[in-house]
């Protein structure tokens, strides 16, 4: 299983057709990027949420969350994982998706890389 397809469907329903939203394969799963900035993603069956670095500690006090650490020891402020038990309802998923989307919308849009010819 690369990532939870059912969770991806739930996220797509929640996010809708926002201008500037793109799906991209990342972290062995899928990521949702808004104007080039990742807002949420899926790694196996967990939700990756990007949030303000200063909000990380507070988010980690919530049940079923953990630090995003796929590199084996290097923790990343501003990134958390929400375990499946924390995503059981649409409201629970919606809360985390909203946090990620609002943060990504606040960030400056990334410029597209120019193609070299």
MMTF fields as JSON, N, C-alpha, C and O atoms, coordinates in Angstrom:
{
  "mmtfVersion": "1.0.0",
  "mmtfProducer": "UNKNOWN",
  "numBonds": 467,
  "numAtoms": 468,
  "numGroups": 117,
  "numChains": 1,
  "numModels": 1,
  "chainsPerModel": [1],
  "groupsPerChain": [117],
  "chainIdList": ["A"],
  "bondAtomList": [4, 2, 8, 6, 12, 10, 16, 14, 20, 18, 24, 22, 28, 26, 32, 30, 36, 34, 40, 38, 44, 42, 48, 46, 52, 50, 56, 54, 60, 58, 64, 62, 68, 66, 72, 70, 76, 74, 80, 78, 84, 82, 88, 86, 92, 90, 96, 94, 100, 98, 104, 102, 108, 106, 112, 110, 116, 114, 120, 118, 124, 122, 128, 126, 132, 130, 136, 134, 140, 138, 144, 142, 148, 146, 152, 150, 156, 154, 160, 158, 164, 162, 168, 166, 172, 170, 176, 174, 180, 178, 184, 182, 188, 186, 192, 190, 196, 194, 200, 198, 204, 202, 208, 206, 212, 210, 216, 214, 220, 218, 224, 222, 228, 226, 232, 230, 236, 234, 240, 238, 244, 242, 248, 246, 252, 250, 256, 254, 260, 258, 264, 262, 268, 266, 272, 270, 276, 274, 280, 278, 284, 282, 288, 286, 292, 290, 296, 294, 300, 298, 304, 302, 308, 306, 312, 310, 316, 314, 320, 318, 324, 322, 328, 326, 332, 330, 336, 334, 340, 338, 344, 342, 348, 346, 352, 350, 356, 354, 360, 358, 364, 362, 368, 366, 372, 370, 376, 374, 380, 378, 384, 382, 388, 386, 392, 390, 396, 394, 400, 398, 404, 402, 408, 406, 412, 410, 416, 414, 420, 418, 424, 422, 428, 426, 432, 430, 436, 434, 440, 438, 444, 442, 448, 446, 452, 450, 456, 454, 460, 458, 464, 462],
  "bondOrderList": [1, 1, 1, 1, 1, 1, 1, 1, 1, 1, 1, 1, 1, 1, 1, 1, 1, 1, 1, 1, 1, 1, 1, 1, 1, 1, 1, 1, 1, 1, 1, 1, 1, 1, 1, 1, 1, 1, 1, 1, 1, 1, 1, 1, 1, 1, 1, 1, 1, 1, 1, 1, 1, 1, 1, 1, 1, 1, 1, 1, 1, 1, 1, 1, 1, 1, 1, 1, 1, 1, 1, 1, 1, 1, 1, 1, 1, 1, 1, 1, 1, 1, 1, 1, 1, 1, 1, 1, 1, 1, 1, 1, 1, 1, 1, 1, 1, 1, 1, 1, 1, 1, 1, 1, 1, 1, 1, 1, 1, 1, 1, 1, 1, 1, 1, 1],
  "groupList": [{"groupName": "UNK", "atomNameList": ["N", "CA", "C", "O"], "elementList": ["N", "C", "C", "O"], "formalChargeList": [0, 0, 0, 0], "bondAtomList": [1, 0, 2, 1, 3, 2], "bondOrderList": [1, 1, 2], "singleLetterCode": "X", "chemCompType": "L-PEPTIDE LINKING"}],
  "groupTypeList": [0, 0, 0, 0, 0, 0, 0, 0, 0, 0, 0, 0, 0, 0, 0, 0, 0, 0, 0, 0, 0, 0, 0, 0, 0, 0, 0, 0, 0, 0, 0, 0, 0, 0, 0, 0, 0, 0, 0, 0, 0, 0, 0, 0, 0, 0, 0, 0, 0, 0, 0, 0, 0, 0, 0, 0, 0, 0, 0, 0, 0, 0, 0, 0, 0, 0, 0, 0, 0, 0, 0, 0, 0, 0, 0, 0, 0, 0, 0, 0, 0, 0, 0, 0, 0, 0, 0, 0, 0, 0, 0, 0, 0, 0, 0, 0, 0, 0, 0, 0, 0, 0, 0, 0, 0, 0, 0, 0, 0, 0, 0, 0, 0, 0, 0, 0, 0],
  "groupIdList": [1, 2, 3, 4, 5, 6, 7, 8, 9, 10, 11, 12, 13, 14, 15, 16, 17, 18, 19, 20, 21, 22, 23, 24, 25, 26, 27, 28, 29, 30, 31, 32, 33, 34, 35, 36, 37, 38, 39, 40, 41, 42, 43, 44, 45, 46, 47, 48, 49, 50, 51, 52, 53, 54, 55, 56, 57, 58, 59, 60, 61, 62, 63, 64, 65, 66, 67, 68, 69, 70, 71, 72, 73, 74, 75, 76, 77, 78, 79, 80, 81, 82, 83, 84, 85, 86, 87, 88, 89, 90, 91, 92, 93, 94, 95, 96, 97, 98, 99, 100, 101, 102, 103, 104, 105, 106, 107, 108, 109, 110, 111, 112, 113, 114, 115, 116, 117],
  "secStructList": [7, 7, 5, 7, 2, 2, 2, 2, 2, 2, 2, 2, 2, 2, 2, 7, 1, 7, 6, 6, 3, 3, 3, 3, 3, 3, 6, 6, 3, 3, 3, 3, 3, 3, 6, 6, 3, 3, 3, 3, 3, 3, 3, 5, 6, 3, 3, 3, 3, 3, 7, 7, 4, 4, 4, 2, 2, 2, 2, 2, 6, 1, 6, 6, 3, 3, 3, 7, 7, 7, 1, 1, 1, 7, 7, 7, 6, 6, 3, 3, 3, 3, 7, 4, 4, 4, 4, 1, 1, 2, 2, 2, 2, 2, 2, 2, 2, 2, 2, 2, 2, 2, 2, 2, 2, 2, 1, 7, 7, 7, 7, 7, 7, 7, 7, 7, 7],
  "xCoordList": [0.848, 0.0, 0.883, 1.62, 0.818, 1.587, 0.96, 1.655, -0.346, -1.061, -2.536, -3.009, -3.253, -4.668, -5.517, -5.736, -5.983, -6.781, -8.103, -8.565, -8.711, -9.982, -9.782, -10.636, -8.661, -8.352, -8.147, -8.571, -7.504, -7.305, -8.646, -8.804, -9.606, -10.938, -11.598, -12.205, -11.476, -12.065, -11.428, -12.119, -10.123, -9.433, -9.895, -10.168, -9.982, -10.427, -11.815, -12.069, -12.712, -14.063, -14.003, -14.747, -13.127, -13.009, -12.395, -12.853, -11.372, -10.67, -11.455, -11.48, -12.09, -12.837, -11.929, -10.783, -12.438, -11.696, -11.11, -11.522, -10.168, -9.541, -8.564, -7.829, -8.563, -7.618, -6.205, -5.931, -5.315, -3.926, -3.637, -2.518, -4.617, -4.431, -3.932, -4.488, -2.88, -2.275, -1.988, -1.616, -2.16, -1.76, -0.433, -0.203, 0.436, 1.767, 2.234, 1.992, 2.901, 3.474, 4.661, 5.601, 4.617, 5.702, 5.718, 4.689, 6.87, 7.027, 6.493, 6.057, 6.518, 5.977, 4.462, 3.858, 3.851, 2.4, 1.953, 2.452, 1.012, 0.486, 0.453, 0.221, 0.69, 0.644, -0.308, -0.455, -0.942, -1.818, -1.117, -0.837, -0.837, -0.108, -1.014, -1.756, -0.943, -1.702, -0.703, 0.098, -0.752, 0.196, 1.641, 2.506, 1.89, 3.242, 3.668, 4.749, 2.846, 3.164, 2.309, 1.084, 2.957, 2.21, 1.349, 1.806, 0.096, -0.795, -1.067, -0.962, -1.41, -1.609, -1.133, -0.931, -0.962, -0.581, -0.889, -1.392, -0.588, -0.82, 0.455, 1.044, 0.87, 1.984, 1.43, 1.074, 1.358, 0.723, -0.715, -1.535, -1.046, -2.421, -2.518, -3.532, -1.464, -1.455, -1.554, -1.08, -2.176, -2.301, -1.104, -0.799, -0.431, 0.639, -0.018, -0.759, 0.256, -0.3, 0.848, 1.728, 0.832, 1.801, 1.122, 0.016, 1.801, 1.246, 2.364, 3.542, 2.002, 3.004, 3.916, 3.446, 5.212, 6.183, 5.823, 5.966, 5.357, 5.013, 3.747, 3.462, 2.99, 1.782, 2.05, 1.149, 3.263, 3.591, 3.372, 2.689, 3.942, 3.839, 2.392, 2.013, 1.587, 0.171, -0.541, -1.34, -0.265, -0.895, -0.507, -1.322, 0.726, 1.195, 0.577, 0.682, -0.06, -0.773, -2.125, -2.747, -2.572, -3.839, -3.636, -2.547, -4.696, -4.621, -4.346, -4.758, -3.644, -3.396, -2.529, -2.646, -1.671, -0.728, 0.688, 0.938, 1.608, 3.023, 3.845, 3.354, 5.09, 5.974, 6.212, 6.293, 6.322, 6.613, 8.112, 8.903, 8.493, 9.91, 10.093, 10.064, 10.279, 10.504, 11.988, 12.379, 12.814, 14.242, 15.04, 16.261, 14.381, 15.091, 15.831, 17.018, 15.152, 15.761, 15.737, 15.898, 15.542, 15.502, 14.049, 13.308, 13.65, 12.272, 12.108, 13.044, 10.906, 10.622, 9.502, 8.352, 9.823, 8.789, 7.89, 8.357, 6.609, 5.672, 5.097, 4.376, 5.42, 4.907, 4.524, 5.322, 3.317, 2.9, 2.225, 1.838, 2.095, 1.318, 0.122, 0.249, -1.032, -2.234, -2.551, -2.713, -2.635, -2.888, -4.352, -5.199, -4.663, -6.027, -7.09, -8.194, -6.774, -7.759, -8.149, -9.221, -7.304, -7.6, -8.337, -8.577, -8.7, -9.347, -10.673, -11.183, -11.23, -12.412, -13.664, -14.507, -13.795, -14.989, -14.612, -13.452, -15.608, -15.36, -14.945, -14.124, -15.515, -15.153, -13.691, -12.988, -13.235, -11.838, -10.892, -9.907, -11.187, -10.359, -10.409, -9.381, -11.601, -11.775, -10.969, -10.437, -10.879, -10.099, -8.651, -8.086, -8.05, -6.638, -6.414, -5.427, -7.318, -7.192, -7.289, -6.533, -8.21, -8.354, -7.086, -6.653, -6.49, -5.239, -4.167, -3.487, -4.02, -3.006, -3.261, -2.34, -4.501, -4.848, -4.681, -4.144, -5.135, -5.009, -3.546, -3.185, -2.707, -1.294, -0.651, 0.092, -0.937, -0.368, -0.845, -0.088, -2.095, -2.629, -1.925, -1.814, -1.456, -0.761, 0.654, 1.177, 1.267, 2.636, 2.678, 1.699, 3.799, 3.909, 3.902, 4.474, 3.259, 3.215, 4.624, 5.441, 4.894, 6.204, 6.189, 5.189, 7.302, 7.426, 7.711, 8.451, 7.13, 7.358, 8.768, 9.264, 9.395, 10.747, 10.682, 9.808, 11.589, 11.603, 12.262, 13.207, 11.747, 12.299, 13.491, 13.44, 14.554, 15.748, 15.651, 15.258, 15.996, 15.836, 17.089, 17.142],
  "yCoordList": [-1.191, 0.0, 1.24, 1.475, 2.019, 3.257, 4.318, 4.959, 4.498, 5.429, 5.064, 4.341, 5.569, 5.263, 6.034, 7.237, 5.331, 5.95, 6.513, 7.553, 5.823, 6.313, 7.647, 8.532, 7.785, 9.054, 10.148, 11.286, 9.812, 10.786, 11.279, 12.469, 10.377, 10.754, 11.708, 12.703, 11.402, 12.27, 13.659, 14.664, 13.712, 15.006, 15.791, 16.987, 15.13, 15.809, 16.415, 17.538, 15.673, 16.189, 17.41, 18.372, 17.367, 18.451, 19.705, 20.817, 19.526, 20.664, 21.266, 22.486, 20.424, 20.914, 21.351, 20.913, 22.205, 22.676, 24.061, 25.033, 24.148, 25.442, 25.795, 24.938, 27.047, 27.516, 27.368, 27.746, 26.815, 26.658, 25.367, 25.173, 24.477, 23.207, 22.136, 21.947, 21.442, 20.395, 19.19, 19.34, 18.005, 16.774, 16.32, 16.408, 15.832, 15.421, 14.232, 14.175, 13.291, 12.156, 12.647, 13.228, 12.413, 12.812, 11.881, 11.31, 11.727, 10.966, 9.541, 8.965, 8.977, 7.642, 7.62, 6.554, 8.773, 8.898, 9.999, 10.124, 10.794, 11.884, 13.151, 13.105, 14.275, 15.57, 16.486, 16.392, 17.361, 18.377, 19.714, 20.123, 20.391, 21.656, 22.79, 22.663, 23.89, 25.082, 26.157, 26.612, 26.559, 27.533, 27.113, 27.946, 25.807, 25.273, 24.921, 24.366, 25.23, 24.929, 23.77, 23.791, 22.772, 21.624, 22.049, 22.766, 21.598, 21.87, 20.589, 20.578, 19.525, 18.217, 17.142, 17.389, 15.96, 14.829, 13.54, 13.548, 12.451, 11.137, 10.33, 10.22, 9.772, 8.824, 7.544, 7.513, 6.494, 5.228, 5.519, 5.826, 5.429, 5.698, 6.907, 7.1, 7.716, 8.887, 10.168, 10.238, 11.168, 12.473, 13.33, 13.486, 13.88, 14.848, 16.227, 16.558, 17.018, 18.372, 19.368, 19.215, 20.373, 21.458, 22.614, 23.023, 23.129, 24.203, 25.138, 24.847, 26.239, 27.192, 26.505, 25.752, 26.761, 26.118, 26.344, 25.442, 27.542, 27.846, 27.133, 27.129, 26.538, 25.792, 24.3, 23.554, 23.86, 22.432, 21.818, 20.801, 22.423, 21.844, 21.716, 20.706, 22.729, 22.672, 21.557, 20.823, 21.424, 20.374, 18.991, 18.069, 18.844, 17.541, 17.152, 15.997, 18.092, 17.762, 17.107, 16.543, 17.184, 16.549, 15.039, 14.567, 14.297, 12.835, 12.423, 13.09, 11.317, 10.67, 11.507, 11.395, 12.335, 13.091, 12.717, 12.265, 12.914, 12.703, 13.576, 14.073, 13.745, 14.574, 13.9, 12.674, 14.68, 14.17, 13.926, 14.869, 12.665, 12.302, 11.066, 9.94, 11.276, 10.153, 9.925, 8.962, 10.828, 10.764, 10.049, 9.934, 9.569, 8.832, 9.708, 9.496, 10.681, 11.462, 12.96, 13.704, 13.42, 14.866, 15.334, 15.154, 15.931, 16.393, 17.709, 18.498, 17.918, 19.095, 19.896, 19.457, 21.057, 21.942, 22.384, 22.653, 22.455, 22.878, 21.734, 21.957, 20.507, 19.326, 18.287, 17.98, 17.748, 16.673, 15.569, 15.759, 14.416, 13.307, 13.077, 13.111, 12.845, 12.493, 11.047, 10.686, 10.233, 8.809, 8.57, 9.421, 7.424, 7.143, 7.324, 7.781, 6.974, 7.138, 8.598, 8.88, 9.512, 10.935, 11.512, 12.718, 10.646, 11.088, 10.384, 10.372, 9.8, 8.955, 9.654, 9.037, 10.938, 11.667, 12.713, 13.112, 13.149, 14.21, 15.5, 16.255, 15.753, 16.957, 16.914, 17.921, 15.755, 15.623, 15.823, 16.552, 15.182, 15.358, 16.813, 17.403, 17.38, 18.758, 19.755, 20.722, 19.52, 20.404, 20.463, 21.546, 19.292, 19.237, 19.751, 20.44, 19.425, 19.903, 21.431, 22.092, 21.981, 23.435, 24.096, 25.114, 23.532, 24.075, 24.099, 25.107, 22.982, 22.9, 23.841, 24.5, 23.908, 24.766, 26.238, 27.018, 26.617, 28.018, 28.428, 29.548, 27.533, 27.869, 27.996, 28.943, 27.049, 27.102, 28.344, 28.93, 28.746, 29.943, 31.203, 32.184, 31.182, 32.321, 32.475, 33.586, 31.367, 31.398, 32.047, 31.982, 32.667, 33.201, 32.064, 31.001, 32.297, 31.278, 31.009, 31.921, 29.744, 29.384, 29.627, 29.387, 30.101, 30.319, 28.994, 28.162, 28.804, 27.573, 27.589, 28.619, 26.447, 26.326, 26.484, 25.915, 27.24, 27.408, 26.196, 25.619, 25.83, 24.686, 25.152, 26.157, 24.394, 24.724, 24.024, 22.86, 24.709, 24.141, 24.033, 23.571],
  "zCoordList": [0.0, 0.0, 0.0, 0.958, -1.04, -1.102, -0.199, 0.59, -0.319, 0.554, 0.555, -0.322, 1.542, 1.736, 0.713, 0.856, -0.308, -1.38, -0.856, -1.323, 0.117, 0.668, 1.379, 1.306, 2.06, 2.713, 1.664, 1.865, 0.556, -0.528, -1.068, -1.34, -1.225, -1.708, -0.712, -1.108, 0.572, 1.605, 1.582, 1.743, 1.382, 1.327, 0.1, 0.197, -1.044, -2.275, -2.09, -2.526, -1.445, -1.19, -0.287, -0.478, 0.681, 1.658, 1.036, 1.296, 0.224, -0.367, -1.523, -1.691, -2.314, -3.464, -4.594, -4.688, -5.438, -6.618, -6.376, -7.01, -5.476, -5.21, -6.321, -6.811, -6.706, -7.719, -7.165, -6.027, -7.979, -7.566, -6.826, -6.35, -6.715, -6.011, -6.973, -8.055, -6.565, -7.389, -6.506, -5.342, -7.058, -6.376, -6.958, -8.164, -6.08, -6.525, -5.693, -4.488, -6.34, -5.622, -4.793, -5.334, -3.482, -2.573, -1.373, -1.011, -0.761, 0.481, 0.363, 1.36, -0.813, -1.014, -0.955, -0.827, -1.045, -1.002, -1.935, -3.053, -1.47, -2.288, -1.443, -0.235, -2.096, -1.423, -2.175, -3.394, -1.438, -2.004, -1.81, -0.684, -2.921, -2.884, -3.334, -4.308, -2.616, -2.955, -3.366, -2.55, -4.624, -5.185, -4.939, -4.667, -5.039, -4.905, -3.496, -3.303, -2.507, -1.108, -0.614, -0.739, -0.061, 0.448, 1.627, 2.517, 1.623, 2.752, 3.528, 4.755, 2.843, 3.468, 2.504, 1.315, 3.042, 2.217, 2.944, 4.068, 2.303, 2.905, 2.787, 1.712, 3.903, 3.936, 4.543, 5.721, 3.744, 4.133, 4.527, 3.662, 5.828, 6.242, 7.172, 7.843, 7.209, 8.077, 7.253, 6.119, 7.849, 7.216, 7.595, 8.777, 6.606, 6.834, 6.818, 5.893, 7.838, 7.908, 8.026, 8.873, 7.184, 7.293, 8.014, 7.662, 9.023, 9.823, 10.257, 10.047, 10.85, 11.322, 12.333, 13.186, 12.239, 13.134, 14.594, 15.419, 14.915, 16.309, 16.781, 17.978, 15.882, 16.244, 16.416, 16.8, 16.139, 16.169, 17.543, 17.664, 18.578, 19.922, 20.374, 20.967, 20.099, 20.475, 19.708, 20.29, 18.433, 17.624, 18.129, 18.107, 18.581, 19.068, 20.407, 20.821, 21.082, 22.327, 22.043, 22.943, 20.804, 20.417, 20.312, 19.983, 20.597, 20.49, 19.046, 18.098, 18.913, 17.619, 16.676, 15.456, 17.24, 16.416, 16.815, 17.933, 15.885, 16.184, 15.247, 14.234, 15.61, 14.801, 13.45, 13.367, 12.429, 11.09, 11.013, 11.002, 10.959, 10.947, 10.084, 10.582, 8.806, 7.901, 7.654, 6.995, 8.195, 7.905, 8.987, 8.872, 10.032, 11.069, 12.061, 12.309, 12.625, 13.679, 13.487, 14.454, 12.279, 12.053, 12.089, 11.123, 13.203, 13.319, 12.573, 12.444, 12.092, 11.288, 11.94, 11.949, 12.482, 13.032, 11.885, 10.778, 12.166, 11.142, 10.323, 9.351, 10.72, 10.024, 11.075, 11.961, 10.985, 11.883, 11.083, 9.93, 11.721, 11.176, 12.085, 13.309, 11.49, 12.24, 11.899, 10.733, 12.933, 12.75, 12.383, 12.655, 11.77, 11.326, 12.415, 12.122, 13.658, 14.74, 14.948, 15.483, 14.539, 14.663, 13.469, 13.405, 12.513, 11.276, 11.038, 9.918, 12.085, 11.947, 11.459, 10.808, 11.767, 11.337, 10.297, 10.188, 9.538, 8.563, 9.262, 8.743, 10.443, 11.193, 11.625, 11.547, 12.078, 12.513, 11.335, 11.444, 10.222, 9.027, 8.568, 8.235, 8.554, 8.106, 8.911, 8.366, 10.202, 11.072, 10.612, 10.457, 10.392, 10.01, 8.594, 8.333, 7.68, 6.303, 6.277, 5.564, 7.047, 7.112, 7.632, 7.092, 8.667, 9.208, 8.124, 7.937, 7.41, 6.367, 5.204, 4.723, 4.751, 3.616, 3.989, 3.204, 5.173, 5.586, 5.707, 5.348, 6.209, 6.321, 4.934, 4.675, 4.057, 2.702, 1.954, 1.18, 2.179, 1.522, 2.021, 1.286, 3.253, 3.847, 3.279, 3.21, 2.874, 2.354, 0.969, 0.225, 0.622, -0.74, -1.758, -1.52, -2.877, -3.938, -4.436, -4.564, -4.714, -5.263, -6.761, -7.438, -7.257, -8.694, -9.368, -8.841, -10.517, -11.281, -11.835, -12.292, -11.786, -12.34, -13.85, -14.504, -14.39, -15.844, -16.488, -15.949, -17.64, -18.368, -19.18, -19.889, -19.054, -19.841, -21.188, -21.256, -22.233, -23.561, -24.231, -25.371]
}
